[in-house]
């Protein structure tokens, strides 16, 4: 089974921890492959690592 690769990006670490915990990722064939707290890190990561989706906060440090 092919899992969808998901990146989470939010500068609120408590939100990310709860979101990861309550979401049934495997049920929907998804895997969180990375978590970042600023937009620059997300861009750097996805340039070298293909992902299927990025779930992000709109307003973040460095770049939104």
BAFILO-181843 format. One record per residue (C-alpha): residue in three letters; x, y, z. Coordinates in Angstrom, 3 decimals, always signed. Layout:
! BAFILO-181843
<rec><residu>ALA</residu><c1>X</c1><c2>Y</c2><c3>Z</c3></rec>
...
//
This chain:
! BAFILO-181843
<rec><residu>UNK</residu><c1>+0.000</c1><c2>+0.000</c2><c3>+0.000</c3></rec>
<rec><residu>UNK</residu><c1>+1.379</c1><c2>+3.391</c2><c3>-1.044</c3></rec>
<rec><residu>UNK</residu><c1>+1.124</c1><c2>+5.997</c2><c3>+1.719</c3></rec>
<rec><residu>UNK</residu><c1>+0.623</c1><c2>+9.673</c2><c3>+0.919</c3></rec>
<rec><residu>UNK</residu><c1>+3.558</c1><c2>+11.702</c2><c3>+2.257</c3></rec>
<rec><residu>UNK</residu><c1>+2.447</c1><c2>+14.675</c2><c3>+4.333</c3></rec>
<rec><residu>UNK</residu><c1>+4.438</c1><c2>+17.602</c2><c3>+5.752</c3></rec>
<rec><residu>UNK</residu><c1>+3.033</c1><c2>+19.582</c2><c3>+8.689</c3></rec>
<rec><residu>UNK</residu><c1>+4.100</c1><c2>+23.186</c2><c3>+9.205</c3></rec>
<rec><residu>UNK</residu><c1>+3.031</c1><c2>+25.339</c2><c3>+12.137</c3></rec>
<rec><residu>UNK</residu><c1>+4.909</c1><c2>+27.487</c2><c3>+14.627</c3></rec>
<rec><residu>UNK</residu><c1>+2.632</c1><c2>+26.295</c2><c3>+17.462</c3></rec>
<rec><residu>UNK</residu><c1>+4.217</c1><c2>+23.027</c2><c3>+18.573</c3></rec>
<rec><residu>UNK</residu><c1>+1.291</c1><c2>+22.203</c2><c3>+20.890</c3></rec>
<rec><residu>UNK</residu><c1>-1.134</c1><c2>+22.372</c2><c3>+17.974</c3></rec>
<rec><residu>UNK</residu><c1>+1.061</c1><c2>+20.152</c2><c3>+15.806</c3></rec>
<rec><residu>UNK</residu><c1>+1.434</c1><c2>+17.558</c2><c3>+18.566</c3></rec>
<rec><residu>UNK</residu><c1>-2.337</c1><c2>+17.390</c2><c3>+19.110</c3></rec>
<rec><residu>UNK</residu><c1>-3.106</c1><c2>+17.377</c2><c3>+15.385</c3></rec>
<rec><residu>UNK</residu><c1>-0.705</c1><c2>+14.474</c2><c3>+14.830</c3></rec>
<rec><residu>UNK</residu><c1>-2.195</c1><c2>+12.625</c2><c3>+17.790</c3></rec>
<rec><residu>UNK</residu><c1>-5.905</c1><c2>+12.942</c2><c3>+16.938</c3></rec>
<rec><residu>UNK</residu><c1>-5.682</c1><c2>+12.393</c2><c3>+13.184</c3></rec>
<rec><residu>UNK</residu><c1>-5.947</c1><c2>+8.794</c2><c3>+12.014</c3></rec>
<rec><residu>UNK</residu><c1>-3.191</c1><c2>+9.088</c2><c3>+9.432</c3></rec>
<rec><residu>UNK</residu><c1>-2.911</c1><c2>+5.405</c2><c3>+8.580</c3></rec>
<rec><residu>UNK</residu><c1>-6.671</c1><c2>+5.071</c2><c3>+8.163</c3></rec>
<rec><residu>UNK</residu><c1>-6.448</c1><c2>+7.560</c2><c3>+5.295</c3></rec>
<rec><residu>UNK</residu><c1>-3.217</c1><c2>+6.064</c2><c3>+3.936</c3></rec>
<rec><residu>UNK</residu><c1>-1.141</c1><c2>+9.071</c2><c3>+5.006</c3></rec>
<rec><residu>UNK</residu><c1>+2.207</c1><c2>+9.361</c2><c3>+6.732</c3></rec>
<rec><residu>UNK</residu><c1>+3.628</c1><c2>+12.510</c2><c3>+8.321</c3></rec>
<rec><residu>UNK</residu><c1>+7.176</c1><c2>+12.531</c2><c3>+6.976</c3></rec>
<rec><residu>UNK</residu><c1>+8.297</c1><c2>+15.867</c2><c3>+8.429</c3></rec>
<rec><residu>UNK</residu><c1>+7.206</c1><c2>+18.652</c2><c3>+10.774</c3></rec>
<rec><residu>UNK</residu><c1>+8.533</c1><c2>+22.213</c2><c3>+10.606</c3></rec>
<rec><residu>UNK</residu><c1>+7.990</c1><c2>+25.445</c2><c3>+12.502</c3></rec>
<rec><residu>UNK</residu><c1>+8.849</c1><c2>+27.890</c2><c3>+9.722</c3></rec>
<rec><residu>UNK</residu><c1>+8.234</c1><c2>+28.221</c2><c3>+6.017</c3></rec>
<rec><residu>UNK</residu><c1>+11.881</c1><c2>+28.342</c2><c3>+4.973</c3></rec>
<rec><residu>UNK</residu><c1>+12.464</c1><c2>+24.846</c2><c3>+6.371</c3></rec>
<rec><residu>UNK</residu><c1>+9.421</c1><c2>+23.531</c2><c3>+4.499</c3></rec>
<rec><residu>UNK</residu><c1>+10.625</c1><c2>+24.927</c2><c3>+1.182</c3></rec>
<rec><residu>UNK</residu><c1>+14.130</c1><c2>+23.561</c2><c3>+1.724</c3></rec>
<rec><residu>UNK</residu><c1>+12.754</c1><c2>+20.110</c2><c3>+2.581</c3></rec>
<rec><residu>UNK</residu><c1>+10.349</c1><c2>+19.769</c2><c3>-0.334</c3></rec>
<rec><residu>UNK</residu><c1>+13.002</c1><c2>+20.842</c2><c3>-2.850</c3></rec>
<rec><residu>UNK</residu><c1>+14.832</c1><c2>+17.563</c2><c3>-2.145</c3></rec>
<rec><residu>UNK</residu><c1>+12.029</c1><c2>+15.338</c2><c3>-0.846</c3></rec>
<rec><residu>UNK</residu><c1>+8.867</c1><c2>+14.854</c2><c3>-2.889</c3></rec>
<rec><residu>UNK</residu><c1>+5.669</c1><c2>+14.969</c2><c3>-0.815</c3></rec>
<rec><residu>UNK</residu><c1>+1.996</c1><c2>+14.703</c2><c3>-1.674</c3></rec>
<rec><residu>UNK</residu><c1>+0.721</c1><c2>+17.533</c2><c3>+0.524</c3></rec>
<rec><residu>UNK</residu><c1>+1.761</c1><c2>+20.247</c2><c3>+2.942</c3></rec>
<rec><residu>UNK</residu><c1>-0.626</c1><c2>+21.184</c2><c3>+5.730</c3></rec>
<rec><residu>UNK</residu><c1>+0.441</c1><c2>+24.588</c2><c3>+6.960</c3></rec>
<rec><residu>UNK</residu><c1>-0.409</c1><c2>+27.535</c2><c3>+9.110</c3></rec>
<rec><residu>UNK</residu><c1>-0.831</c1><c2>+30.598</c2><c3>+6.904</c3></rec>
<rec><residu>UNK</residu><c1>+1.157</c1><c2>+32.987</c2><c3>+9.105</c3></rec>
<rec><residu>UNK</residu><c1>+4.581</c1><c2>+31.670</c2><c3>+10.142</c3></rec>
<rec><residu>UNK</residu><c1>+8.059</c1><c2>+32.989</c2><c3>+10.994</c3></rec>
<rec><residu>UNK</residu><c1>+10.586</c1><c2>+33.635</c2><c3>+8.229</c3></rec>
<rec><residu>UNK</residu><c1>+8.152</c1><c2>+33.190</c2><c3>+5.348</c3></rec>
<rec><residu>UNK</residu><c1>+4.395</c1><c2>+32.671</c2><c3>+5.183</c3></rec>
//
